[in-house]
Amino acid sequence: MATTPDEHEVGIDDLLVEMLRRRDVPCPVCRYNLRNLTSSVCPECGHRLTLRVGSVDPPFGALLLLLTPMLMTAGVALFFGVARIFVAPPVVPLWGFQLIWVSGFLEALAVLVINRKQATFLRRSKLVRVLLTGFVWAVNVAIFVVAIVYGL
């Protein structure tokens, strides 16, 4: 026999109240101590509380390590793009600058996509995450080396 969403929520609310009966746990919104809570609503701020299951050690460090070089390249590209607006463009095209600018724009788009699909990345095995992160770092180092060689 399936339970309705209301019956399920009542069960979760009861579990939440029971769990907080003898524990000092702060409200995630206002930090009020929820010990002896009688309902699933914080008595201080009125925020509705819920009981959830989460990972003990989510691999967000891997996601941050993946996004760091991409954000760095996008930031450098933005800096150079703004600087070129206020400085007269060079007579000879600087291929290194153009490489940084184009790759920075593409990597900014990639960061937006990865941010929206971060759960997909975090579900991958540790080996896949490490290989992908290493690849992204290698590509970004190569971009900067080529940009320096061809001039900024």
C-alpha positions in Angstrom: 0.0 0.0 0.0 1.6 3.3 -1.1 1.6 6.3 1.2 0.4 9.7 0.1 3.0 12.5 0.2 1.2 14.0 3.2 1.5 10.7 5.2 5.2 10.5 4.1 5.9 14.1 5.3 4.2 13.4 8.6 6.5 10.5 9.1 9.6 12.5 8.3 8.4 15.3 10.5 8.0 12.9 13.4 11.5 11.5 12.8 12.9 15.0 12.7 11.2 16.0 16.0 12.4 12.7 17.6 16.0 13.2 16.4 16.1 16.7 17.8 14.5 15.9 21.1 17.8 15.2 22.9 20.4 16.9 20.6 21.8 20.4 20.4 21.4 21.2 16.7 21.3 24.7 15.4 18.7 25.9 12.9 20.4 26.2 9.5 18.9 29.6 9.0 19.0 31.5 12.3 21.3 29.2 14.4 18.7 28.8 17.1 19.2 25.7 19.2 16.5 23.2 18.1 16.7 20.9 21.2 13.2 19.8 22.3 11.6 20.9 19.0 7.9 20.1 18.9 7.2 20.6 15.2 9.2 20.8 11.9 9.2 24.6 12.1 12.0 26.6 13.8 10.3 28.5 16.7 12.7 31.4 16.3 12.6 32.2 12.5 9.7 30.1 11.3 11.8 28.3 8.7 10.4 24.9 7.8 12.9 22.1 8.6 13.3 18.7 6.9 15.3 15.6 7.5 17.7 14.6 4.7 20.4 12.1 3.9 23.7 13.5 2.7 27.2 12.3 2.0 29.6 12.3 4.8 32.5 13.4 2.6 31.2 14.9 -0.7 34.0 15.3 -3.3 33.6 19.0 -3.8 37.3 19.5 -3.6 37.6 17.6 -6.9 35.1 19.9 -8.5 36.9 23.0 -7.2 40.2 21.6 -8.5 38.6 21.1 -11.9 37.1 24.6 -12.1 40.1 26.5 -10.8 42.2 26.6 -14.0 39.2 27.3 -16.1 38.1 30.2 -13.9 41.7 31.5 -13.9 41.9 31.5 -17.7 38.4 33.1 -18.0 39.5 35.8 -15.5 42.8 36.5 -17.3 40.9 36.7 -20.6 38.4 39.2 -19.0 41.3 41.3 -17.6 43.1 41.4 -21.0 39.8 42.1 -22.8 39.0 45.1 -20.6 42.6 46.3 -20.8 42.5 46.2 -24.6 39.4 48.5 -24.5 41.4 51.2 -22.7 44.7 50.7 -24.5 45.2 51.2 -28.3 45.2 47.8 -30.0 48.7 46.8 -31.3 49.6 47.2 -35.0 50.7 43.5 -35.2 48.1 41.0 -33.9 49.2 39.2 -30.7 48.3 35.6 -31.1 48.9 34.8 -27.5 46.4 37.4 -26.4 43.9 36.0 -28.9 44.5 32.5 -27.7 43.9 33.5 -24.1 40.8 35.5 -24.9 39.1 32.8 -27.0 40.1 30.0 -24.6 38.9 32.1 -21.6 35.5 32.7 -23.3 35.1 29.0 -24.1 36.2 28.0 -20.6 33.8 30.4 -19.0 31.0 28.7 -20.9 32.4 25.3 -19.8 32.3 26.4 -16.2 28.6 27.3 -16.5 27.9 23.9 -18.0 29.9 22.0 -15.4 28.2 24.0 -12.6 24.8 23.0 -13.9 26.0 19.3 -14.3 28.1 19.1 -11.2 26.2 16.1 -9.9 27.2 14.2 -13.0 30.9 15.0 -12.4 30.7 14.1 -8.8 29.1 10.7 -9.6 32.1 9.7 -11.7 34.7 7.4 -10.2 37.7 9.0 -8.5 40.0 7.9 -11.3 37.8 9.6 -14.0 37.6 12.8 -11.9 41.4 12.8 -11.4 42.1 12.2 -15.1 39.6 14.9 -16.3 41.1 17.4 -13.8 44.6 16.6 -14.9 43.6 17.0 -18.5 42.0 20.4 -17.8 45.1 21.6 -15.9 47.5 20.4 -18.7 45.4 22.2 -21.3 45.5 25.4 -19.4 49.2 25.3 -18.7 49.7 24.6 -22.4 47.5 27.6 -23.3 49.5 29.9 -21.1 52.9 28.6 -22.3 51.8 29.0 -26.0 50.4 32.5 -25.2 53.7 33.6 -23.6 55.8 32.2 -26.4 53.6 34.0 -29.0 53.4 37.1 -27.0 50.7 38.8 -24.9 
